[in-house]
Amino acid sequence: MEREKGYTGIEYFRIVAALFIIAIHTSPLSSVSSTGDYILTRVAARWAVPFFFMTSGYFLISRYGRDTAKLIHFVKRTMLVYGAAIFFYLPLNLYNGYFDMENPAPQLVRDIIFDGTMYHLWYLPASAMGAAAAWYLVRRLDYRKALAAAFLLYLIGLFGDSYYGLAERIPVVSGMYRFLFHLFDHTRNGLFFAPIFFVLGGFLADRGMRGGHSRRAGRENVLWGFCVSFALMLGEALFLRLYHVQRHDSMYLFLVPCVYCLFRFILYFRGRRPRYLKPLSLLVYLIHPMMIVVLRLVAKAVRLQGLLVENRILHYLAVCLLSVGTGMAAMILWERRRPSGAERPNGRDRAYIEIDLDNLEHNARALQKAMPPQCRLMAVVKAEAYGHGAFEIAVHLDRIGVKAFAVAVIDEGIRLRKYGIRGEILILGYTEPGRAAELKKYNLTQTILDSHYAAALEGQGIDVKAHIKIDTGMHRLGIPAAECDQVKKIFAMKYIHVCGLFTHLCCADRFTPEDTAFTREQIHRFYDLLEALQAEGIRLPKIHIQSSYGLLNYPDLRCDYVRAGIALYGVLSSPRDNTLLKLDLRPVLSLKSKVVLIRSVRKGETVGYGRAFTAQRDSRIAIVPVGYADGFPRNLSCGQGCVAVGEHRVPIIGRICMDQLALDVTDAGDAAVGDIVTLIGGQGDNVIPAPAVACASGSISNELLSRLGGRMGKSVFL
Ligand SMILES: *Cc1c(COP(=O)(O)O)cnc(C)c1O
């Protein structure tokens, strides 16, 4: 069952945008009405290029965009396409006499960096530059400031474009623009024009379309927004034209809200993703000027200039047809070049983890709702977010507003910072005191394990933020709750800045009278210490006690954070666990693979290492390419575990190997090569709950999940 949630609207609008751009370059209405042509090509079609910028921004600057490699990939690919396009147009440049000027080098450099060596190619360097600029702004500043900065750039561009007539009148300003126009011909470039649309795209991806309950109303609102801002832009353009203010006509004040509303409207159309439209639209964009030339030559040769060139509307349609047709032919040839049927791997080719971010978000909100009003969720994302992938999980939680994270080790914390996580990051475990400089550099908060550790960290002479851990009975980490003086001393230290105080419960998951009494005692010891500290005049920092079971079984504790791990991922540790709060938590992770081979074995034959399975009847055996090296427990061998294939539930037989396992599918009549095998999780009726799998392997969900992932593909649902 695949959920197709592609951005259908965006894909189709890529082609629409490309056709509008052809209109800009062919002026289809020019023989009918010059005002009409102005409105079509200088105003109405101006959304097209910003739409492409915004689309790139939407997929680049958003949550996955925090991954710097993706920006580098985008810039490289854009420059590669640019290089190819420059080469493609070289004959035309030669024919136009581009290289005949006296000293072409400076002009060439300007064109390559800003203006494009062919009139429409400016889009490619602008795209790379705009992406990088927006990226930098968003990473450095929050969205509000990044938007303000990008808009400021846009304004500068605006006064060098369609408002130049005003800028020209102010001496200092006109001097500045004259200088700028030595560097490039137009301000509608990667520096002034593109960044705002990239940032807006990222902004929409991060904040935009969640909480779809009022979809309908939202869609109507943005459509209205588009109509109003388009009308305003039209008025603006006609006014500027009337008073001859424009030096160029790419940038308008109302273009920004216009494109923003249009893009939001387009985002509502979701469904299948026609993949070929993206490369096709790019091809159409790149080759259409060449097609204009080709059409002229052909028209001349067959003496149809009147029809194909002078009739502007027919000319436009012919250029569109020729460009789309040539683009499609090029794509078909390109596809042929690749060995047929070769699907590029998409992370799902062998064994893979599926992450449902909607469920993650649902759980985060459910947990937050269950807490007292002042209390906040601290998302525990240690051990690759319990095997789910720290990047996907942390970045999504950051995006929906979670402001505190906990990890186990410093390197996990540093990685979160590199992904752009800005909130508090608490390291729950030991960090070598010699790494204090890194704690400071990445603004990480260190747990104080005991007073010796505090002294060692203080001894580094580097300012470090810390939460003090209090041992209330677990006897693992922490300063004993009775040692108020030791705690006080740490508050007085010069380099350690205490901003939190916490303890950990060791049997909050069980309800026997002894366990509840012990937990109550732990809680009392902790609050007693807090009171003692307050009595000593210490202002309490952030306080936290509960992890998942702490919240589910002792929901009303007064504190500032709940450190939730396993519940955030939507499962309990063991299948039989009972909790006081019964929250609707939904599993985030599924583990899947597929049948790669089916064989028949006769009654009495054996399968696998140690001949541990002997067929009791003639059997069909399916081989699945996932094993204990992927984190799937070996002690689920020999019928201890079962998996879902279609609507069937089938046993694992023989010994699980490092890289594969075998299933008995004799009773799953229609099972075939290529069938998806669900080992953990899944949707619909045939779900394999993680706690049950963990229990069958003699462990808890926490261990099972956190061991997954080493070499598996990952597939993320929204
Ligand atoms: C791992 C951990 C948690 C999270 O525990 P869950 O039971 O997964 O919610 C909370 N606090 C500390 C100190 C931890 O080590």
The ligand as a Tripos MOL2 file, in Angstrom:
@<TRIPOS>MOLECULE
LIG
   15    15     1     0     0
SMALL
NO_CHARGES

@<TRIPOS>ATOM
      1 C1         16.6240    7.6570   27.4090 C.3       1 LIG1
      2 C2         16.2440    8.5440   28.4850 C.ar      1 LIG1
      3 C3         14.9610    9.1080   28.5390 C.ar      1 LIG1
      4 C4         13.8570    8.7360   27.5880 C.3       1 LIG1
      5 O1         13.2570    7.5730   28.0630 O.3       1 LIG1
      6 P1         11.9340    6.9330   27.4190 P.3       1 LIG1
      7 O2         11.5400    5.8900   28.3750 O.co2     1 LIG1
      8 O3         12.3280    6.4020   26.1000 O.co2     1 LIG1
      9 O4         10.9370    8.0210   27.3040 O.co2     1 LIG1
     10 C5         14.7050   10.0460   29.5250 C.ar      1 LIG1
     11 N1         15.6450   10.3760   30.4280 N.ar      1 LIG1
     12 C6         16.8680    9.8420   30.4270 C.ar      1 LIG1
     13 C7         17.8400   10.2540   31.4550 C.3       1 LIG1
     14 C8         17.2150    8.8900   29.4640 C.ar      1 LIG1
     15 O5         18.4140    8.3460   29.4660 O.3       1 LIG1
@<TRIPOS>BOND
     1     1     2 1
     2     2     3 ar
     3     2    14 ar
     4     3     4 1
     5     3    10 ar
     6     4     5 1
     7     5     6 1
     8     6     7 2
     9     6     8 1
    10     6     9 1
    11    10    11 ar
    12    11    12 ar
    13    12    13 1
    14    12    14 ar
    15    14    15 1
@<TRIPOS>SUBSTRUCTURE
     1 LIG1         1 GROUP 0 **** ****
